[in-house]
Amino acid sequence: MIRLRTLAACGAAVLGAALSACGLIDAEGGFMHALSYAGYSPQVFASPASDDLVRQAAALGANWLVVIPQWYQDDLRSTEIAPAPLRSPTDASVRHVVRLAHSLHMKVMLKPFDDPASGGWRARFQPADWDRWFRSYTRFIDHYADLAEAESVEGLTVGVEYSSSDVARTQDWRRVIASVRRKYRGLLTYAADWPQYRRVQFWNDLDAIGIDAYFPLSPRENPSLRALQVGWVPWMRQITRFLRSYPGKRVIFTEIGYASRRGAASDPSQYAYSAPADPRLQARL
């Protein structure tokens, strides 16, 4: 079982930021204890509170920090992606947290997001012109590829849960990956939504298979530890079978986490629902 609850609980009192655990399996030859750290304001990663949080994570045993800066497009149909002046972390802020993590002997995965400013989920993007969207997206991710190379960042995620295109537009994604490869020499992955990862066709263009691992583990509201362990068995078997088609390829759980709420094991991806608090269930998860 992946146990990162102590890392996910290490002080989320940073304005404009969000934390979650990130379990990485057998990447670069060993298990990696990681913390995903998303920023939603320009200087969020450069604040004293942020510095304290990163130091807490290192003290708790995190050996990777996943840094998530966000740019935005207007809505699900838009084709242009750009930083939002009041919401996107500045490059200086990103560089600051990367350098702090490195000074604490943590490795860094940069995981940029493009989200719709009007709300909704990036998996449902349907831009009016896919070619224009991919040109804009390539500029966006190349920007962070340059930053990652300049800061000796160890890993870069080229995309996150773009389910409306990561199967239907394989060649476009291969061109994005090739563009990033020309700029960045570190580990490359893509974070596929868990129901989708087996349908993605460009894994051989990347160094690792990334899965946002919100697998349902039990329909019960308050399952036992044994029930949760049993719940993992079919998913691990599925992943093992899938990897037979990609010999030598490693898997990264690019996101994993559970709400401290009753019933969290049934649909871990749902964090905004009203249910009684249950920190003991979260601890078992």
N, C-alpha and C positions, 0 to 999 in steps of 0.2 A: 504494500500500500504506500502511496505517496503521502508523506506527512510534512506539510508546510504550514500548519495552522499557526504556529508561533510566529512565523515570518509574516503571515498575513495580518497578524494582530499587533504589529510593532508600531503603533502610534500613528494613526491616520489624521492627525490634527494639522494638516497642511492645507491652507486655503487654496482651492482651485486644483486639487489633486485627487487621484483615486488609486487605491492599492488593491492588488489581488495576488494570489499565489501563481506561480508558473513552474510546473514540474517538467523538467527536461530529462529525457531518458536516454542514456548511453550516447550523448552527444560528445564528440571528441574523446570517446573512450571511457567516459565515466558519468555517474549520476551527478546532476547539477541542481543545487538548491537555489532557486531563483525567486525574485520578487518582481512582479510587474508594477510599474510606476507610471501612471498616466498624468499628464499635465494639461490644465485647462485655463491657464492665464500666462501672460508674457514672461514674468520673472519667477514662475512657480518653482523651477528647479534650482534657483539661485538663492533662495531665502534661507535664513538661519534655521527655521523650522524644518525645511527640507534637508538641510545638512544633518540635523540631528536624527531625522528619520533614517537616512541612509546609513549613518553610523550605527544606529540600533539594529538595522537589518544585518550589517556585517557582524556585529557582536553576537547575534542570534544564530549565525552560521550560514547566512546567504553567501554564496560564492559567485553568483551572477546577479546583475541588476538589469532588468528589461525596461528601457527608457522609451516612453510612448509620447512623442510630440504629434499634434494633430493639426492638419489643414482642413479646409472645408470647401464644399461646393454648395451652391444655393439650395438645391433640392434634388430629389432623386432623378430628375430629368436633365439636370445641368451638365455642361461639358467642360467647364473651367474650374480648376482647383487652385486655391490660393490660401496663404495664411490669413487668419482673421486677427486684426490688430488688437482686439481685447481678449482673445481666447487662445491664440496659438503661442506656445513657448518660443521665445526668441532663440536664435542660434547660440547666442552667448550663454543663455540659461542652460541649453542642452549641453554645450561644451563644459560648463561648470560642473554639472552633475556627473558627466562622464569622467572628468578628471578626478573628482572626489572619489568616485567608485574605484578607479584605478589606484589611487593613493592608498585605499583600504584593501588592496589586493583582491578586488572583485573584478571579474570580467563583465563586459557589457554587451547586451544585445539591443540594437536600435530597432524599434518596431513602429514606424510611422503609420498613422491612420489618415484616411480621407473620409470625412463624415458629412452628411447633409446638414447644413446649418438650420434648416427648417424642421428638422426632426425626422425620425425614421431610421431604418437599419441599412447600412451600406450593402448588405447582401441583396437588397432589392433595387439597386441602381438600374435604371433603364434610360441612359442618356439619349437625347434626341439624335446625337451623331456619335456612334462608338469610336470612329476614327479620331475625331477631335478629342474625345474623352481620353483615349489612350495616349495621344500626343501630350495632353496636359498632365496626365498621370506620370508619364515618363519624365517630364521636367521635374515634377514633385519628388519622385523617388530618387532620381539622379542627384538632386540637391542633397538629399541625406546620404547618398552613397559617397559623394565628395566629402561631406562632413565626417562620415564614419572612417573613411580612409585617412583623412588628415589627423584624426584623433586616435588612430590605431584601435578602433572598436573591433571587438572580436567576432561579432555576428550581426547580421542585418536581415530583417524580415521584409521581403519585397512586396507583400500584400497581406491583407487580413480579411478573411470572410467575404470576399467579393464573389458570392455564390452565383450571381446572375451572369457572370462572365468567365469564371475560372474553369468551367467545363466547356461552355459554348464557344469561347474565343481563345482556344489554346495557342494558336499561332501569335496572336497579339501579346499574350503573356510571355511567350518565348522571346519575342522581341524586347519586351521590357527587361527580362532577365539578362539578355545579351548586352543591353545598354548598361545595366548596373555592373556586369562583369568587367566591362571596359574601364570602370572607374574604381572598383572596390575589389580587394583581394581576399577578404575574410570569408567566414562561413555564411552561406546564403540559404534561407529557407522561405517557405510561404506558410501562413497560418490558415489552414482550411477549416471550415466549420465541420464539426464531428460527423454529421450524416453524409457529408460530401466528399471526404478525403479520398475514398476509393475510386471516385469518378474523375479526379484531376489527372491530366495526362502529361504534365510537364515536370514530374518529379525527377526525372533523369537529368534535367537541366540545373537542378539544385543540389546542394550538398547534404541536405537532410529533409525528411518529410515532417512537416509541421501540422499538428492537430490541436485545435481548440477543444479540449477533451471534456466536454460537458455531458458525458455519457450518463443516462439514467441508470441508477443502481438498485433501486427498490421502490415499489409502489406504496410501501407502508409509510405512515407518518413518522414513526419512531423506530426504525430498524436497528437490530443489534449489530455489533461489530462483525459477527460471523455472517449475517445476512449481507452486509456491505461487501465483505470479502468475496462471497459467492457471486454477488452482483457484478464484480469486476471480471470474473472468469470468462464469460462469453466475449466480452470486448477485447480482452487480451488475446484470446484465441483468434478473433477476427483480425486483429492487427498482425499477429504472427503469420497467419495465412497470407495476408496481403503482402507482407515483406518478402515472401518467396518470389514475387515478381520483380523485386528490386534488391538482388543480393548485394550485401555490403552497405546498403543504405541505412542510416540511422533514423530514429524517430525522436522528435522533440514534441512534448506536450507544451505548445506555445501559450496556452492558457489552461488553467484548472483552478477551481475554487468552489466554495459552497457557502450559501448564506447561513447565518446563525438563526434559522427558522425551522419550525416543524414542517416536515415534508420536503426538505431541501434535496433529499436523495432522489426524488422522483423526476425532477427537472432542474438540474443544477444551473442551467443557463438563466433561469428566472430569478432575478434578485429584487425586483420591485413588486412584491406581492405582500398582502397582509396576512400573517399567520403568527401564532404565538412564538415568542423567542425560544430557542432551544440550543444554547451554546454547547451542551453535552453531545448532541447529535453532530454538530459541526466538529467537535473534537474527535469523534469517532471517524468522521469522514476524512 
